Amino acid sequence: MAKEEPGIKRSVLFVCSANQCRSPMAMIMFNDLVARRNAQSEKWRIESAGIWAISGYSATDFANRTLMDMDLDLNTHRSQPLTESLLDEFKLILCMENEQVNFLKQNFPDSKEKVFLLSEMAGENKDIYDPAGYSLDAYKDTAKEIHSFLEKGFPKISKLLE
């Protein structure tokens, strides 16, 4: 069970590989979505981490540019590795790929009930592929896909956090 922080009712951790592209983009987009929907003015904790992340790296240039084009700011993001203690702090863990879901469920069995694929929140079972090393257009396509899953999945995410 997630450790409760005073005043925080809902907590979501987005997970990818290096915590420099997909999960930070999802984190910032979801923060924006919560703010736009006013989410009953409840306090949310929304963060991201990477299974293979090294602490302190910024998001990739293309991730920054992609979100800048959406009027969102990713400049202050710094990568953080996924740890068992970090998993314990969140009520919901949303991964970008099935492989990441399987890894978490196998290696962190105490958290398996709260680990899902992000696309599952929108009623799908689809990996969101890593755009690292590809073009700016690949990042924009990934961001559109993440945004769509977040928009469609917001009701289910909210329900899972009740």
DSSP file (Angstrom, degrees, kcal/mol; ACC not computed):
  #  RESIDUE AA STRUCTURE BP1 BP2  ACC     N-H-->O    O-->H-N    N-H-->O    O-->H-N    TCO  KAPPA ALPHA  PHI   PSI    X-CA   Y-CA   Z-CA
    1    1 A M              0   0    0      0, 0.0    90,-0.1     0, 0.0     3,-0.0   0.000 360.0 360.0 360.0 141.3    0.0    0.0    0.0
    2    2 A A        -     0   0    0      1,-0.1     2,-0.4    87,-0.1    87,-0.3  -0.339 360.0-113.3 -66.0 141.1    1.3    3.5   -0.8
    3    3 A K        -     0   0    0     85,-1.8     2,-0.4     1,-0.1    -1,-0.1  -0.615  36.1-124.5 -73.2 130.9    2.6    5.5    2.0
    4    4 A E        -     0   0    0     -2,-0.4     5,-0.1    86,-0.1    -1,-0.1  -0.624  18.2-156.9 -83.8 131.2    0.3    8.5    2.5
    5    5 A E    >   -     0   0    0      3,-0.4     3,-2.0    -2,-0.4     2,-0.0  -0.844  40.2 -89.8 -99.0 143.8    1.7   12.0    2.4
    6    6 A P  T 3  S+     0   0    0      0, 0.0     3,-0.1     0, 0.0    -1,-0.1  -0.293 109.5   2.8 -55.8 127.4   -0.3   14.6    4.3
    7    7 A G  T 3  S+     0   0    0      1,-0.2     2,-0.7     2,-0.0    36,-0.6   0.331 101.1 115.1  82.2  -7.8   -2.9   16.2    2.0
    8    8 A I  E <   +a   43   0A   0     -3,-2.0    -3,-0.4     1,-0.2    -1,-0.2  -0.862  29.0 165.5-102.0 117.7   -2.1   14.0   -1.0
    9    9 A K  E     +     0   0A   0     34,-1.6     2,-0.4    -2,-0.7    -1,-0.2   0.790  64.6  42.8 -96.3 -34.0   -5.0   11.7   -2.0
   10   10 A R  E     +a   44   0A   0     33,-1.6    35,-2.3   152,-0.1     2,-0.4  -0.945  60.6 178.2-123.2 134.1   -3.8   10.6   -5.4
   11   11 A S  E     -a   45   0A   0     -2,-0.4    81,-1.3    33,-0.2    80,-0.6  -0.992   1.6-179.0-140.2 131.4   -0.4    9.5   -6.6
   12   12 A V  E     -ab  46  92A   0     33,-2.6    35,-2.1    -2,-0.4     2,-0.5  -0.992   8.7-164.3-131.2 132.6    0.8    8.3  -10.0
   13   13 A L  E     -ab  47  93A   0     79,-2.5    81,-2.8    -2,-0.4     2,-0.4  -0.979  10.5-153.2-117.0 122.2    4.3    7.2  -11.0
   14   14 A F  E     -ab  48  94A   0     33,-2.6    35,-2.2    -2,-0.5     2,-0.4  -0.800  16.3-162.7 -93.5 135.4    5.0    7.0  -14.8
   15   15 A V  E     +ab  49  95A   0     79,-2.7    81,-1.3    -2,-0.4    35,-0.2  -0.961  22.4 145.3-127.1 134.6    7.8    4.5  -15.7
   16   16 A C  E     -a   50   0A   0     33,-1.7    35,-2.5    -2,-0.4    36,-0.2  -0.582  56.6 -81.6-137.6-153.0    9.9    4.0  -18.8
   17   17 A S  S    S+     0   0    0     33,-0.3    35,-2.8    -2,-0.2    36,-0.5   0.976 113.2   6.3 -84.3 -64.2   13.5    2.9  -19.4
   18   18 A A  S    S-     0   0    0     34,-0.2    36,-0.4    33,-0.2    32,-0.2   0.506  88.0-126.2-103.0  -6.4   15.9    5.8  -18.9
   19   19 A N  S    S+     0   0    0     30,-0.3    31,-0.1    34,-0.1    29,-0.1   0.883  84.6 101.5  61.8  39.9   13.4    8.5  -17.6
   20   20 A Q  S    S+     0   0    0     39,-0.1    40,-2.2    59,-0.1    43,-0.2   0.448  88.1  10.7-127.9  -7.4   14.5   10.9  -20.3
   21   21 A C  S  > S+     0   0    0     38,-0.2     4,-2.0    42,-0.1     5,-0.2   0.444 122.7  25.9-131.6 -83.4   11.7   10.7  -22.9
   22   22 A R  H  > S+     0   0    0      1,-0.2     4,-2.8     2,-0.2     5,-0.2   0.932 120.1  44.0 -66.2 -53.5    8.3    8.9  -22.4
   23   23 A S  H  > S+     0   0    0      1,-0.2     4,-2.5     2,-0.2    -1,-0.2   0.889 115.5  48.1 -66.6 -37.2    7.7    8.9  -18.6
   24   24 A P  H  > S+     0   0    0      0, 0.0     4,-2.4     0, 0.0     5,-0.2   0.911 112.8  49.1 -66.5 -37.6    8.8   12.6  -18.2
   25   25 A M  H  X S+     0   0    0     -4,-2.0     4,-2.6     1,-0.2     5,-0.2   0.933 112.7  47.8 -63.3 -43.3    6.6   13.6  -21.1
   26   26 A A  H  X S+     0   0    0     -4,-2.8     4,-2.7     1,-0.2     5,-0.2   0.909 110.9  52.1 -61.7 -42.1    3.7   11.6  -19.6
   27   27 A M  H  X S+     0   0    0     -4,-2.5     4,-2.4    -5,-0.2    -2,-0.2   0.937 113.3  42.3 -60.3 -48.9    4.3   13.2  -16.1
   28   28 A I  H  X S+     0   0    0     -4,-2.4     4,-2.0     2,-0.2    -2,-0.2   0.911 115.9  48.7 -67.7 -42.5    4.2   16.7  -17.5
   29   29 A M  H  X S+     0   0    0     -4,-2.6     4,-2.4    -5,-0.2    -1,-0.2   0.895 112.6  48.6 -64.4 -38.7    1.2   16.1  -19.7
   30   30 A F  H  X S+     0   0    0     -4,-2.7     4,-2.9    -5,-0.2     5,-0.2   0.894 107.9  54.0 -70.7 -38.1   -0.7   14.4  -16.9
   31   31 A N  H  X S+     0   0    0     -4,-2.4     4,-2.2    -5,-0.2    -1,-0.2   0.924 111.6  46.7 -55.8 -44.0    0.1   17.3  -14.5
   32   32 A D  H  X S+     0   0    0     -4,-2.0     4,-2.7     2,-0.2    -2,-0.2   0.906 111.1  51.2 -65.2 -42.8   -1.4   19.6  -17.1
   33   33 A L  H  X S+     0   0    0     -4,-2.4     4,-2.3     2,-0.2     6,-0.2   0.919 110.2  48.9 -61.6 -44.8   -4.4   17.4  -17.6
   34   34 A V  H  X S+     0   0    0     -4,-2.9     4,-0.7     1,-0.2     5,-0.4   0.923 112.8  48.3 -60.7 -44.4   -5.1   17.3  -13.9
   35   35 A A  H  < S+     0   0    0     -4,-2.2     3,-0.5    -5,-0.2    -2,-0.2   0.909 112.6  48.0 -63.4 -42.6   -4.8   21.1  -13.7
   36   36 A R  H  < S+     0   0    0     -4,-2.7    -1,-0.2     1,-0.2    -2,-0.2   0.852 115.2  44.2 -68.3 -34.0   -7.1   21.6  -16.7
   37   37 A R  H >< S-     0   0    0     -4,-2.3     3,-0.5    -5,-0.2    -1,-0.2   0.515  99.2-140.1 -87.3  -4.3   -9.7   19.2  -15.3
   38   38 A N  G ><  -     0   0    0     -4,-0.7     3,-4.2    -3,-0.5     4,-0.2   0.412  18.6-138.2  59.1  -2.0   -9.3   20.8  -11.8
   39   39 A A  G >   -     0   0    0     -5,-0.4     3,-2.3     1,-0.3    -1,-0.2   0.642  59.8 -64.2  20.7  52.6   -9.6   17.3  -10.5
   40   40 A Q  G <  S-     0   0    0     -3,-0.5    -1,-0.3     1,-0.3    -2,-0.1   0.757  82.0 -82.5  49.7  30.1  -11.8   18.4   -7.6
   41   41 A S  G <  S+     0   0    0     -3,-4.2    -1,-0.3     1,-0.2    -2,-0.2   0.685  86.6 151.7  49.9  23.6   -8.9   20.4   -6.3
   42   42 A E    <   -     0   0    0     -3,-2.3     2,-0.5    -4,-0.2    -1,-0.2  -0.454  52.7-104.8 -74.8 155.9   -7.5   17.3   -4.6
   43   43 A K  E     -a    8   0A   0    -36,-0.6   -33,-1.6    -2,-0.1   -34,-1.6  -0.715  39.7-168.6 -85.5 129.5   -3.7   17.2   -4.2
   44   44 A W  E     -a   10   0A   0     -2,-0.5     2,-0.5   -36,-0.2   -33,-0.2  -0.867  16.1-151.9-113.6 148.8   -2.0   14.9   -6.6
   45   45 A R  E     +a   11   0A   0    -35,-2.3   -33,-2.6    -2,-0.3     2,-0.5  -0.986  21.9 176.7-117.5 117.9    1.6   13.6   -6.6
   46   46 A I  E     +a   12   0A   0     -2,-0.5     2,-0.2   -35,-0.2   -33,-0.2  -0.978  10.9 148.5-128.2 118.5    2.8   12.9  -10.1
   47   47 A E  E     -a   13   0A   0    -35,-2.1   -33,-2.6    -2,-0.5     2,-0.3  -0.803  29.0-138.6-138.1 178.2    6.3   11.8  -10.8
   48   48 A S  E     +a   14   0A   0     -2,-0.2     2,-0.3   -35,-0.2   -33,-0.2  -0.967  16.8 174.1-141.5 158.3    8.3    9.6  -13.2
   49   49 A A  E     -a   15   0A   0    -35,-2.2   -33,-1.7    -2,-0.3     2,-0.4  -0.959  21.7-127.2-154.9 167.0   11.2    7.2  -13.0
   50   50 A G  E >   -ac  16  81A   0     30,-2.2    32,-2.2    -2,-0.3     3,-0.8  -0.974  11.1-140.2-127.9 140.4   13.2    4.8  -15.2
   51   51 A I  T 3  S+     0   0    0    -35,-2.5   -34,-0.2    -2,-0.4   -33,-0.2   0.882 111.7  23.9 -60.7 -39.3   13.9    1.1  -14.7
   52   52 A W  T 3  S+     0   0    0    -35,-2.8    -1,-0.3   -36,-0.2   -34,-0.2   0.140  97.3 139.0-111.5  17.9   17.5    1.7  -16.1
   53   53 A A    <   -     0   0    0     -3,-0.8     2,-0.4   -36,-0.5   -34,-0.1  -0.244  43.9-145.9 -69.5 150.6   17.7    5.4  -15.3
   54   54 A I    >   -     0   0    0    -36,-0.4     3,-1.0    26,-0.1    25,-0.1  -0.953  35.9-101.1-110.1 135.4   20.8    7.1  -13.9
   55   55 A S  T 3  S+     0   0    0     -2,-0.4    25,-0.2     1,-0.2    24,-0.1  -0.219  93.7  19.6 -59.9 139.8   20.0   10.0  -11.5
   56   56 A G  T 3  S+     0   0    0     23,-2.6     2,-0.2     1,-0.3    -1,-0.2   0.387  76.1 136.3  93.6  -1.1   20.2   13.6  -12.6
   57   57 A Y    <   -     0   0    0     -3,-1.0    22,-3.0    22,-0.1    -1,-0.3  -0.569  48.9-127.4 -81.1 143.8   20.0   13.5  -16.4
   58   58 A S        -     0   0    0     -2,-0.2    20,-0.2    20,-0.2     3,-0.1  -0.334  35.9 -86.4 -77.8 167.7   17.8   16.0  -18.1
   59   59 A A        -     0   0    0     15,-0.4   -38,-0.2    18,-0.4    -1,-0.1  -0.334  59.0 -86.2 -66.5 158.4   15.1   15.0  -20.6
   60   60 A T     >  -     0   0    0    -40,-2.2     4,-2.5     1,-0.1     5,-0.2  -0.248  35.5-112.7 -64.7 156.7   16.3   14.7  -24.2
   61   61 A D  H  > S+     0   0    0      1,-0.2     4,-2.8     2,-0.2     5,-0.2   0.907 118.6  50.2 -56.9 -43.6   16.4   17.8  -26.4
   62   62 A F  H  > S+     0   0    0      2,-0.2     4,-2.5     1,-0.2    -1,-0.2   0.857 108.5  52.0 -67.8 -33.5   13.7   16.4  -28.6
   63   63 A A  H  > S+     0   0    0      2,-0.2     4,-2.2   -43,-0.2     5,-0.2   0.933 111.9  47.5 -64.9 -44.3   11.5   15.6  -25.6
   64   64 A N  H  X S+     0   0    0     -4,-2.5     4,-2.3     1,-0.2    -2,-0.2   0.937 113.9  46.4 -59.6 -47.7   12.0   19.2  -24.4
   65   65 A R  H  X S+     0   0    0     -4,-2.8     4,-2.0     1,-0.2    -1,-0.2   0.889 110.3  53.9 -64.3 -39.2   11.2   20.6  -27.9
   66   66 A T  H  < S+     0   0    0     -4,-2.5     4,-0.5     1,-0.2    -1,-0.2   0.935 113.4  41.1 -61.6 -47.0    8.1   18.4  -28.3
   67   67 A L  H ><>S+     0   0    0     -4,-2.2     5,-2.9     1,-0.2     3,-0.9   0.839 109.2  59.4 -72.9 -31.7    6.6   19.6  -25.0
   68   68 A M  H ><5S+     0   0    0     -4,-2.3     3,-1.8     1,-0.3    -1,-0.2   0.896 101.5  55.4 -60.2 -38.9    7.6   23.2  -25.6
   69   69 A D  T 3<5S+     0   0    0     -4,-2.0    -1,-0.3     1,-0.3    -2,-0.2   0.699 107.2  50.6 -65.7 -18.5    5.5   23.0  -28.8
   70   70 A M  T < 5S-     0   0    0     -3,-0.9    -1,-0.3    -4,-0.5    -2,-0.2   0.245 122.0-109.6 -99.1  10.1    2.6   22.0  -26.5
   71   71 A D  T < 5S+     0   0    0     -3,-1.8     2,-0.3     1,-0.3    -3,-0.2   0.829  80.5 126.3  61.7  34.9    3.3   24.9  -24.2
   72   72 A L      < -     0   0    0     -5,-2.9     2,-0.5    -8,-0.1    -1,-0.3  -0.904  55.0-132.9-121.2 152.0    4.6   22.6  -21.5
   73   73 A D        +     0   0    0     -2,-0.3     3,-0.1     1,-0.1    -9,-0.1  -0.913  32.8 159.5-116.1 121.0    7.9   22.8  -19.7
   74   74 A L    >   +     0   0    0     -2,-0.5     3,-1.4   -10,-0.2   -15,-0.4   0.269  47.9 107.0-114.0   5.9   10.2   19.8  -19.2
   75   75 A N  T 3  S+     0   0    0      1,-0.3    -1,-0.1   -11,-0.1   -16,-0.1   0.778  77.5  49.4 -63.0 -30.5   13.4   21.8  -18.6
   76   76 A T  T 3  S+     0   0    0     -3,-0.1    -1,-0.3   -18,-0.1    -2,-0.1   0.531  83.2 119.8 -88.7  -4.0   13.6   21.2  -14.9
   77   77 A H    <   -     0   0    0     -3,-1.4   -18,-0.4   -57,-0.0     2,-0.4  -0.338  39.5-174.5 -63.4 138.4   13.2   17.4  -15.1
   78   78 A R        -     0   0    0    -20,-0.2   -20,-0.2    -2,-0.0   -23,-0.1  -0.999  28.0-111.7-132.9 133.6   16.0   15.2  -13.8
   79   79 A S        -     0   0    0    -22,-3.0   -23,-2.6    -2,-0.4   -60,-0.1  -0.200  30.8-169.6 -64.2 150.2   15.9   11.5  -14.2
   80   80 A Q        -     0   0    0    -25,-0.2   -30,-2.2   -24,-0.1   -27,-0.2  -0.997  21.0-119.7-141.1 139.8   15.6    9.2  -11.3
   81   81 A P  B     -c   50   0A   0      0, 0.0     2,-0.3     0, 0.0   -30,-0.2  -0.453  32.4-108.0 -76.5 150.5   16.0    5.4  -11.1
   82   82 A L        +     0   0    0    -32,-2.2     2,-0.3    -2,-0.1     3,-0.0  -0.614  44.1 175.5 -76.2 132.0   13.1    3.2  -10.0
   83   83 A T     >  -     0   0    0     -2,-0.3     4,-2.4     1,-0.1     5,-0.2  -0.908  43.5-113.3-132.4 162.4   13.5    1.8   -6.5
   84   84 A E  H  > S+     0   0    0     -2,-0.3     4,-2.0     1,-0.2     5,-0.1   0.899 118.3  52.7 -62.1 -40.0   11.3   -0.3   -4.3
   85   85 A S  H  > S+     0   0    0      1,-0.2     4,-0.7     2,-0.2    -1,-0.2   0.878 108.6  50.4 -65.4 -36.0   11.0    2.5   -1.8
   86   86 A L  H >4 S+     0   0    0      1,-0.2     3,-1.2     2,-0.2     4,-0.3   0.933 108.8  51.5 -66.0 -44.8    9.9    4.8   -4.6
   87   87 A L  H >< S+     0   0    0     -4,-2.4     3,-1.6     1,-0.3    -2,-0.2   0.888 104.0  59.0 -56.9 -39.5    7.3    2.3   -5.8
   88   88 A D  H 3< S+     0   0    0     -4,-2.0   -85,-1.8     1,-0.3    -1,-0.3   0.729  97.5  61.8 -63.1 -22.1    6.0    2.1   -2.2
   89   89 A E  T << S+     0   0    0     -3,-1.2     2,-0.4    -4,-0.7    -1,-0.3   0.532  96.5  70.3 -83.4  -6.3    5.2    5.8   -2.3
   90   90 A F    <   -     0   0    0     -3,-1.6   -78,-0.1    -4,-0.3     3,-0.1  -0.878  59.6-155.4-121.1 146.7    2.7    5.6   -5.1
   91   91 A K  S    S+     0   0    0    -80,-0.6     2,-0.4    -2,-0.4   -79,-0.2   0.729  87.6  32.4 -84.3 -25.2   -0.8    4.2   -5.4
   92   92 A L  E     -b   12   0A   0    -81,-1.3   -79,-2.5    69,-0.0     2,-0.5  -0.998  62.1-165.8-140.4 132.3   -0.6    3.7   -9.2
   93   93 A I  E     -bd  13 115A   0     21,-3.0    23,-2.6    -2,-0.4     2,-0.5  -0.978   9.2-167.8-119.3 121.0    2.3    2.8  -11.4
   94   94 A L  E     -bd  14 116A   0    -81,-2.8   -79,-2.7    -2,-0.5    23,-0.2  -0.943   6.0-164.9-117.2 118.2    1.9    3.3  -15.2
   95   95 A C  E     -bd  15 117A   0     21,-3.1    23,-3.3    -2,-0.5    24,-0.3  -0.592  22.3-139.3-100.6 159.5    4.5    1.8  -17.6
   96   96 A M  S    S+     0   0    0    -81,-1.3    32,-2.8    -2,-0.2     2,-0.3   0.744  84.6  33.5 -87.3 -26.9    5.1    2.5  -21.3
   97   97 A E  S >> S-     0   0    0     30,-0.2     4,-1.8   -82,-0.2     3,-0.5  -0.953  73.1-124.7-134.5 150.3    5.7   -1.1  -22.3
   98   98 A N  H 3> S+     0   0    0     -2,-0.3     4,-2.9     1,-0.2     5,-0.2   0.863 112.5  60.8 -56.7 -37.6    4.5   -4.6  -21.4
   99   99 A E  H 3> S+     0   0    0      1,-0.2     4,-2.2     2,-0.2    -1,-0.2   0.878 104.6  48.3 -59.3 -38.2    8.1   -5.6  -20.8
  100  100 A Q  H <> S+     0   0    0     -3,-0.5     4,-2.5     2,-0.2    -1,-0.2   0.898 110.3  51.3 -69.1 -40.9    8.4   -2.9  -18.1
  101  101 A V  H  X S+     0   0    0     -4,-1.8     4,-2.6     2,-0.2    -2,-0.2   0.950 112.2  46.5 -58.4 -49.6    5.1   -4.1  -16.5
  102  102 A N  H  X S+     0   0    0     -4,-2.9     4,-2.2     1,-0.2     5,-0.2   0.897 111.0  52.4 -61.6 -41.5    6.4   -7.7  -16.4
  103  103 A F  H  X S+     0   0    0     -4,-2.2     4,-2.6    -5,-0.2     5,-0.3   0.933 112.0  45.4 -59.3 -47.6    9.8   -6.6  -15.0
  104  104 A L  H  X S+     0   0    0     -4,-2.5     4,-2.5     1,-0.2     7,-0.2   0.920 112.8  49.6 -64.8 -43.8    8.1   -4.6  -12.2
  105  105 A K  H  < S+     0   0    0     -4,-2.6    -1,-0.2    -5,-0.2     7,-0.2   0.861 116.2  43.1 -65.3 -34.6    5.7   -7.4  -11.3
  106  106 A Q  H  < S+     0   0    0     -4,-2.2    -2,-0.2    -5,-0.2    -1,-0.2   0.886 123.4  34.8 -76.4 -39.5    8.5  -10.0  -11.2
  107  107 A N  H  < S+     0   0    0     -4,-2.6    -2,-0.2     1,-0.2    -3,-0.2   0.660 127.4  34.9 -93.3 -17.4   11.0   -7.9   -9.3
  108  108 A F    ><  +     0   0    0     -4,-2.5     3,-2.2    -5,-0.3     4,-0.4  -0.542  65.6 167.2-133.4  67.0    8.7   -6.0   -7.0
  109  109 A P  G >  S+     0   0    0      0, 0.0     3,-0.9     0, 0.0     4,-0.3   0.752  72.3  65.1 -59.5 -26.0    5.9   -8.4   -6.2
  110  110 A D  G 3  S+     0   0    0      1,-0.2     3,-0.2     2,-0.1    -5,-0.1   0.713 107.7  42.4 -68.5 -17.9    4.6   -6.3   -3.4
  111  111 A S  G X  S+     0   0    0     -3,-2.2     3,-2.0    -7,-0.2     4,-0.3   0.429  82.1 104.2-103.9  -1.3    3.7   -3.6   -5.9
  112  112 A K  G X  S+     0   0    0     -3,-0.9     3,-1.0    -4,-0.4    -1,-0.1   0.764  72.4  61.3 -59.8 -28.9    2.2   -5.9   -8.7
  113  113 A E  G 3  S+     0   0    0     -4,-0.3    -1,-0.3     1,-0.2    -2,-0.1   0.673 108.8  43.0 -71.8 -15.5   -1.4   -5.0   -7.9
  114  114 A K  G <  S+     0   0    0     -3,-2.0   -21,-3.0   -22,-0.1     2,-0.5   0.271  90.7 101.5-113.6  10.7   -0.9   -1.3   -8.8
  115  115 A V  E <   +d   93   0A   0     -3,-1.0     2,-0.3    -4,-0.3   -21,-0.2  -0.855  44.7 157.4-101.7 126.6    1.3   -1.7  -11.9
  116  116 A F  E     -d   94   0A   0    -23,-2.6   -21,-3.1    -2,-0.5     2,-0.4  -0.927  45.9-102.5-140.5 163.2   -0.4   -1.3  -15.3
  117  117 A L  E >>  -d   95   0A   0     -2,-0.3     3,-1.3   -23,-0.2     4,-0.7  -0.744  34.2-128.7 -81.4 134.7    0.4   -0.4  -18.9
  118  118 A L  G >4 S+     0   0    0    -23,-3.3     3,-1.5    -2,-0.4     4,-0.4   0.899 108.4  57.2 -53.5 -43.4   -0.5    3.2  -19.6
  119  119 A S  G >4>S+     0   0    0      7,-0.4     5,-2.2   -24,-0.3     3,-1.4   0.767  92.7  70.2 -63.0 -24.0   -2.5    2.2  -22.7
  120  120 A E  G X45S+     0   0    0     -3,-1.3     3,-1.9     1,-0.3    -1,-0.3   0.825  87.5  65.2 -59.5 -31.1   -4.7   -0.1  -20.4
  121  121 A M  G <<5S+     0   0    0     -3,-1.5    35,-0.4    -4,-0.7    -1,-0.3   0.755 104.4  45.6 -64.4 -22.8   -6.1    3.0  -18.9
  122  122 A A  G < 5S-     0   0    0     -3,-1.4    -1,-0.3    -4,-0.4    -2,-0.2   0.156 127.3 -99.0-104.6  15.7   -7.7    3.8  -22.3
  123  123 A G  T < 5S+     0   0    0     -3,-1.9     2,-0.2     1,-0.3    -3,-0.2   0.702  89.4 107.7  78.7  20.0   -8.9    0.2  -22.8
  124  124 A E      < -     0   0    0     -5,-2.2    -1,-0.3    -6,-0.1     2,-0.2  -0.729  61.6-143.4-121.6 172.3   -6.0   -0.8  -25.0
  125  125 A N        +     0   0    0     -2,-0.2     2,-0.4    -3,-0.1    -7,-0.0  -0.690  50.4 135.9-134.9  80.2   -3.0   -3.1  -24.7
  126  126 A K        -     0   0    0     -2,-0.2    -7,-0.4   -29,-0.0     2,-0.1  -0.991  49.5-128.4-136.9 129.4   -0.3   -1.3  -26.7
  127  127 A D        -     0   0    0     -2,-0.4     2,-0.7    -9,-0.1   -30,-0.2  -0.461  15.9-138.9 -70.1 145.9    3.3   -0.5  -26.1
  128  128 A I        -     0   0    0    -32,-2.8  -106,-0.1    -2,-0.1   -10,-0.0  -0.935  29.5-136.5-104.7 108.4    4.5    3.1  -26.4
  129  129 A Y        -     0   0    0     -2,-0.7   -32,-0.0     1,-0.1    13,-0.0  -0.306  17.0-103.8 -74.8 150.3    7.8    2.8  -28.1
  130  130 A D        -     0   0    0      1,-0.1    -1,-0.1     2,-0.0     9,-0.1  -0.550  23.4-163.4 -73.7 122.0   10.9    4.7  -27.1
  131  131 A P    >   +     0   0    0      0, 0.0     3,-2.5     0, 0.0     8,-0.2   0.500  45.0 131.7 -84.3  -2.1   11.6    7.6  -29.6
  132  132 A A  T 3  S+     0   0    0      1,-0.3     3,-0.1     6,-0.1    -2,-0.0  -0.237  74.7  18.4 -54.9 130.8   15.2    8.0  -28.3
  133  133 A G  T 3  S+     0   0    0      1,-0.3    -1,-0.3     0, 0.0     2,-0.1   0.400 110.2  97.0  89.0  -2.9   17.6    8.1  -31.2
  134  134 A Y  S <  S-     0   0    0     -3,-2.5    -1,-0.3     1,-0.2     5,-0.0  -0.402  79.5 -69.8-108.7-172.7   14.9    9.0  -33.7
  135  135 A S     >  -     0   0    0     -2,-0.1     4,-1.6    -3,-0.1     3,-0.2  -0.152  41.0-105.9 -77.4 168.0   13.6   12.2  -35.2
  136  136 A L  H  > S+     0   0    0      1,-0.2     4,-2.4     2,-0.2     5,-0.2   0.867 122.4  58.7 -58.7 -37.5   11.7   15.1  -33.7
  137  137 A D  H  > S+     0   0    0      1,-0.2     4,-2.5     2,-0.2    -1,-0.2   0.871 101.3  54.4 -61.4 -36.7    8.7   13.8  -35.6
  138  138 A A  H  > S+     0   0    0     -3,-0.2     4,-2.3     2,-0.2    -1,-0.2   0.905 109.0  48.5 -63.4 -40.6    9.0   10.4  -33.8
  139  139 A Y  H  X S+     0   0    0     -4,-1.6     4,-2.8     2,-0.2    -2,-0.2   0.908 110.5  50.6 -64.0 -42.1    8.9   12.3  -30.5
  140  140 A K  H  X S+     0   0    0     -4,-2.4     4,-2.3     2,-0.2    -2,-0.2   0.897 110.2  49.6 -64.5 -39.5    5.9   14.2  -31.5
  141  141 A D  H  X S+     0   0    0     -4,-2.5     4,-2.1     2,-0.2    -1,-0.2   0.916 112.0  48.5 -63.6 -42.7    4.1   11.0  -32.5
  142  142 A T  H  X S+     0   0    0     -4,-2.3     4,-2.7     1,-0.2    -2,-0.2   0.918 110.8  50.6 -62.9 -43.8    5.0    9.5  -29.2
  143  143 A A  H  X S+     0   0    0     -4,-2.8     4,-2.9     1,-0.2    -1,-0.2   0.902 109.5  50.8 -62.2 -41.1    3.7   12.5  -27.3
  144  144 A K  H  X S+     0   0    0     -4,-2.3     4,-2.4     2,-0.2    -1,-0.2   0.909 111.4  48.4 -62.1 -41.6    0.4   12.4  -29.3
  145  145 A E  H  X S+     0   0    0     -4,-2.1     4,-2.3     2,-0.2    -2,-0.2   0.934 113.3  46.2 -64.9 -46.5    0.0    8.8  -28.4
  146  146 A I  H  X S+     0   0    0     -4,-2.7     4,-2.5     1,-0.2    -2,-0.2   0.934 112.6  51.0 -60.1 -46.5    0.8    9.4  -24.7
  147  147 A H  H  X S+     0   0    0     -4,-2.9     4,-2.7     1,-0.2    -1,-0.2   0.907 109.4  50.5 -59.5 -43.1   -1.6   12.4  -24.6
  148  148 A S  H  X S+     0   0    0     -4,-2.4     4,-2.7     1,-0.2     5,-0.3   0.925 111.0  47.9 -61.7 -45.6   -4.4   10.4  -26.2
  149  149 A F  H  X S+     0   0    0     -4,-2.3     4,-2.1     1,-0.2    -1,-0.2   0.881 113.1  49.1 -64.1 -37.4   -4.0    7.6  -23.6
  150  150 A L  H  X S+     0   0    0     -4,-2.5     4,-1.0     2,-0.2    -2,-0.2   0.930 113.5  45.5 -67.4 -45.2   -3.9   10.1  -20.8
  151  151 A E  H >< S+     0   0    0     -4,-2.7     3,-0.6     1,-0.2    -2,-0.2   0.956 120.0  39.4 -61.8 -51.8   -7.0   11.9  -22.0
  152  152 A K  H 3< S+     0   0    0     -4,-2.7     4,-0.3     1,-0.2    -1,-0.2   0.840 120.2  46.8 -67.5 -33.1   -9.0    8.7  -22.7
  153  153 A G  H 3X S+     0   0    0     -4,-2.1     4,-2.8    -5,-0.3     3,-0.3   0.508  81.1  97.9 -90.1  -4.6   -7.7    7.0  -19.6
  154  154 A F  H <X S+     0   0    0     -4,-1.0     4,-2.8    -3,-0.6     5,-0.2   0.893  82.8  51.1 -54.4 -45.5   -8.2    9.9  -17.1
  155  155 A P  H  > S+     0   0    0      0, 0.0     4,-2.2     0, 0.0    -1,-0.2   0.915 113.8  44.3 -59.6 -41.2  -11.6    8.5  -15.8
  156  156 A K  H  > S+     0   0    0    -35,-0.4     4,-2.6    -4,-0.3    -2,-0.2   0.909 112.7  51.4 -70.2 -40.5  -10.0    5.0  -15.1
  157  157 A I  H  X S+     0   0    0     -4,-2.8     4,-1.0     1,-0.2    -1,-0.2   0.947 112.1  47.3 -58.1 -48.1   -6.9    6.5  -13.6
  158  158 A S  H >< S+     0   0    0     -4,-2.8     3,-0.5    -5,-0.2    -2,-0.2   0.905 111.8  50.4 -60.1 -42.8   -9.1    8.6  -11.3
  159  159 A K  H >< S+     0   0    0     -4,-2.2     3,-1.5     1,-0.2    -1,-0.2   0.900 106.9  53.6 -64.7 -41.1  -11.2    5.6  -10.3
  160  160 A L  H 3< S+     0   0    0     -4,-2.6    -1,-0.2     1,-0.3    -2,-0.2   0.734 108.6  52.1 -65.0 -20.6   -8.2    3.4   -9.5
  161  161 A L  T <<        0   0    0     -4,-1.0    -1,-0.3    -3,-0.5    -2,-0.2   0.354 360.0 360.0 -98.7   5.7   -7.0    6.1   -7.1
  162  162 A E    <         0   0    0     -3,-1.5    -1,-0.2    -4,-0.2    -2,-0.1   0.501 360.0 360.0 -70.9 360.0  -10.3    6.5   -5.2
